[in-house]
Amino acid sequence: MSGHAGVRGVGLGRILSESAIAAFGRDGITVPLRAFAPETAAAFARQMAASLPPGALDADPAGRLSLHLHFTWALELVRHPRILDAVADLVGPNLLCAGASPDPGGTWSTRVRRPTPTSPAGETVLCRVAFSELALRSIGGTTVRLAPGSFVLAAPWAGLQPVAGTAVTGIVARYITPHSRPVIAVDQALLVRGIDQTGKFALAAEPVVDALPGLLAARRGRRGAALHED
């Protein structure tokens, strides 16, 4: 979808209770929530492994923060209805995805102070989705354990990060609203639900080829070199 105005489907129902929303405002973290079955999580893990062979992100480091703009499986994940329903419970029905990274790999969560009532950081939600067992810890010392196929939502100021030594076991997605002022530079954002009529972000196109641009360029270069060999 291109342009500044757009519409995406609305959610089917509330995921978070009033007490859970209040707890998020206080602690910056939700309880773990189920998105899909462990078998589906394993399928996503296989797709990510196939998409990101060793060295893939070295060829295109910028792609680390925008998997949803390069891979259809990542796009499906950041648009998962249950995840979007939960995010919408916190920040409203109009949602943009401003990043999706292998987890561990996202570095957004330790750079933002706790928001005041008028702070734009209050419109940013990080979603960590687990493909296998995953342990996370906040700056305040809260430990969250995710089962395969589950997710947790966190405010950036909570500093929720995988426990040291954790292997790549999922993705972390960054959701904002059309009225957000990004704390970090965002070149593009993908409308994943609702309406964007603000024109504040360049709305990204959906992926059509499952590969990182840098990796594609490297492959083309290797093929070109092979064609020119004697």
VMD Tcl script that draws the C-alpha trace (Angstrom):
set ca {
  {0.00 0.00 0.00}
  {1.40 3.41 -0.91}
  {0.45 6.99 -0.18}
  {-0.42 8.56 3.14}
  {-4.05 7.56 3.56}
  {-5.02 3.94 3.99}
  {-7.28 1.54 5.81}
  {-6.64 -1.89 7.34}
  {-9.09 -4.29 8.93}
  {-10.23 -3.66 12.49}
  {-9.91 -6.09 15.38}
  {-12.52 -8.55 16.53}
  {-12.34 -8.02 20.26}
  {-10.41 -6.94 23.31}
  {-7.49 -9.09 24.47}
  {-6.29 -7.21 27.55}
  {-8.42 -6.63 30.63}
  {-8.67 -3.22 32.29}
  {-6.37 -4.43 35.07}
  {-3.81 -5.66 32.50}
  {-3.88 -2.27 30.76}
  {-3.41 -0.52 34.10}
  {-0.49 -2.83 34.92}
  {1.11 -2.00 31.57}
  {0.86 1.70 32.38}
  {2.55 1.05 35.73}
  {5.17 -1.59 34.83}
  {5.49 -1.27 31.05}
  {4.98 -5.01 30.49}
  {2.00 -7.30 29.86}
  {1.68 -10.90 30.95}
  {2.58 -13.47 28.26}
  {-0.21 -13.98 25.72}
  {-0.80 -16.82 23.26}
  {-0.67 -15.94 19.55}
  {-0.50 -19.37 17.90}
  {0.33 -23.03 18.49}
  {3.90 -24.27 19.09}
  {3.76 -26.03 15.71}
  {3.12 -22.71 13.99}
  {5.97 -21.14 15.97}
  {8.28 -23.92 14.74}
  {7.19 -23.24 11.15}
  {8.00 -19.53 11.56}
  {11.39 -20.48 13.02}
  {12.16 -22.63 9.97}
  {11.14 -19.80 7.62}
  {13.35 -17.33 9.47}
  {16.30 -19.72 9.38}
  {15.85 -20.24 5.64}
  {15.52 -16.49 5.05}
  {18.55 -15.50 7.12}
  {21.43 -17.87 6.38}
  {24.75 -17.17 8.16}
  {26.10 -13.80 7.09}
  {22.82 -12.57 5.56}
  {22.53 -9.60 7.90}
  {26.21 -8.77 7.37}
  {25.39 -8.22 3.69}
  {22.41 -6.03 4.59}
  {22.61 -4.84 8.23}
  {19.73 -2.38 7.75}
  {17.50 -5.36 7.01}
  {17.90 -6.48 10.63}
  {15.34 -3.87 11.67}
  {12.87 -4.35 8.80}
  {12.23 -8.05 8.26}
  {8.51 -7.32 7.66}
  {9.40 -5.23 4.59}
  {11.45 -8.04 3.01}
  {9.80 -11.34 3.97}
  {6.16 -12.37 3.61}
  {6.34 -14.65 6.67}
  {7.46 -11.67 8.80}
  {4.67 -9.55 7.32}
  {2.16 -12.25 8.29}
  {3.57 -12.27 11.80}
  {3.44 -8.50 12.44}
  {-0.14 -8.51 11.13}
  {-1.29 -11.40 13.30}
  {-4.82 -10.46 14.47}
  {-4.34 -11.45 18.11}
  {-1.13 -9.42 18.38}
  {-2.76 -6.40 16.77}
  {-5.82 -6.72 19.01}
  {-3.58 -6.60 22.09}
  {-1.52 -3.65 20.82}
  {-4.73 -1.79 19.91}
  {-5.98 -2.28 23.47}
  {-2.99 -0.20 24.61}
  {-2.64 2.56 22.00}
  {-5.79 2.57 19.88}
  {-7.02 1.08 16.59}
  {-4.70 2.82 14.11}
  {-1.37 1.02 13.99}
  {1.86 1.18 12.01}
  {4.71 -1.31 12.23}
  {7.99 0.63 12.28}
  {10.36 -2.31 12.61}
  {10.74 -6.07 12.94}
  {14.00 -7.68 13.96}
  {15.38 -11.10 14.92}
  {15.20 -11.46 18.69}
  {17.74 -10.87 20.19}
  {18.61 -8.10 17.75}
  {16.28 -5.15 18.31}
  {18.04 -2.31 20.15}
  {15.06 0.00 20.63}
  {14.10 -0.84 24.17}
  {16.85 0.76 26.26}
  {16.92 4.22 24.63}
  {13.65 5.73 25.79}
  {12.81 7.28 29.16}
  {9.52 6.61 30.91}
  {6.94 8.87 29.22}
  {5.07 11.75 30.76}
  {1.32 11.95 29.97}
  {2.15 13.96 26.83}
  {5.22 11.98 25.75}
  {5.13 10.35 22.28}
  {6.92 7.32 23.73}
  {3.54 6.35 25.21}
  {2.41 5.51 21.67}
  {5.20 2.99 21.06}
  {4.77 -0.69 21.89}
  {7.37 -3.41 21.44}
  {6.09 -6.94 20.83}
  {8.42 -9.87 21.41}
  {7.19 -13.11 19.83}
  {8.80 -16.41 20.86}
  {9.43 -19.27 18.44}
  {10.88 -21.41 21.26}
  {11.29 -21.06 25.04}
  {12.48 -17.52 25.76}
  {13.41 -15.75 28.99}
  {13.30 -11.95 29.15}
  {14.23 -9.49 31.88}
  {13.25 -5.84 32.35}
  {15.38 -3.00 33.69}
  {13.36 -3.27 36.90}
  {14.33 -6.94 37.28}
  {11.03 -8.52 36.21}
  {11.56 -11.85 34.45}
  {9.10 -12.98 31.77}
  {9.16 -16.51 30.34}
  {7.56 -17.11 26.97}
  {6.45 -20.46 25.58}
  {6.67 -21.14 21.81}
  {3.92 -19.19 20.03}
  {3.40 -16.67 22.82}
  {4.22 -12.96 22.98}
  {4.61 -10.12 25.43}
  {4.07 -6.39 24.91}
  {6.45 -3.90 26.48}
  {6.91 -0.15 26.63}
  {10.34 0.97 25.40}
  {11.22 2.40 28.81}
  {10.74 -1.03 30.46}
  {13.98 -2.20 28.81}
  {12.73 -5.76 28.32}
  {15.56 -7.80 26.77}
  {16.42 -11.49 26.33}
  {18.48 -12.94 29.16}
  {22.19 -12.99 28.31}
  {23.22 -15.96 26.18}
  {19.78 -16.49 24.66}
  {19.85 -17.70 21.05}
  {17.74 -16.08 18.32}
  {14.29 -17.49 19.09}
  {11.76 -15.12 17.59}
  {11.25 -11.55 16.47}
  {10.64 -8.21 18.11}
  {8.26 -5.83 16.34}
  {7.88 -2.12 16.99}
  {4.38 -0.65 16.71}
  {3.56 3.06 16.67}
  {0.46 5.14 15.96}
  {0.09 7.58 13.06}
  {0.32 10.45 15.56}
  {3.63 9.28 17.05}
  {6.80 11.30 16.81}
  {9.43 8.56 16.54}
  {12.19 8.71 19.09}
  {14.55 7.11 16.60}
  {14.62 7.90 12.89}
  {12.10 5.82 10.95}
  {12.41 5.89 7.18}
  {9.25 3.90 6.53}
  {6.35 2.46 8.46}
  {3.85 -0.15 7.35}
  {0.15 0.40 8.02}
  {-1.06 -2.81 9.66}
  {-4.45 -1.76 11.02}
  {-6.89 1.11 10.81}
  {-6.33 4.45 9.10}
  {-3.39 6.77 8.59}
  {-4.38 10.25 7.47}
  {-1.52 12.16 9.08}
  {1.09 11.84 6.33}
  {3.85 11.87 8.97}
  {5.46 8.62 7.78}
  {6.40 7.26 4.38}
  {4.10 4.25 4.12}
  {6.12 1.20 3.14}
  {5.22 -1.25 0.39}
  {4.61 -4.92 1.15}
  {7.39 -7.38 0.27}
  {7.15 -9.09 -3.11}
  {10.43 -11.05 -3.00}
  {11.46 -13.01 0.09}
  {15.04 -11.73 0.40}
  {17.03 -8.84 1.79}
  {18.08 -6.33 -0.90}
  {21.74 -6.55 0.09}
  {21.67 -10.33 -0.10}
  {19.96 -10.20 -3.49}
  {22.60 -7.79 -4.76}
  {25.37 -10.06 -3.51}
  {23.77 -13.04 -5.24}
  {23.41 -11.08 -8.48}
  {27.06 -10.06 -8.20}
  {28.16 -13.66 -7.78}
  {26.03 -14.76 -10.74}
  {27.42 -11.92 -12.87}
  {30.97 -12.82 -11.95}
  {30.32 -16.46 -12.83}
  {28.91 -15.49 -16.23}
  {32.05 -13.49 -17.01}
  {34.48 -16.20 -15.97}
  {36.38 -17.94 -18.76}
}
mol new
graphics top color blue
foreach p $ca { graphics top sphere $p radius 0.5 }
foreach p [lrange $ca 0 end-1] q [lrange $ca 1 end] { graphics top cylinder $p $q radius 0.2 }
display resetview
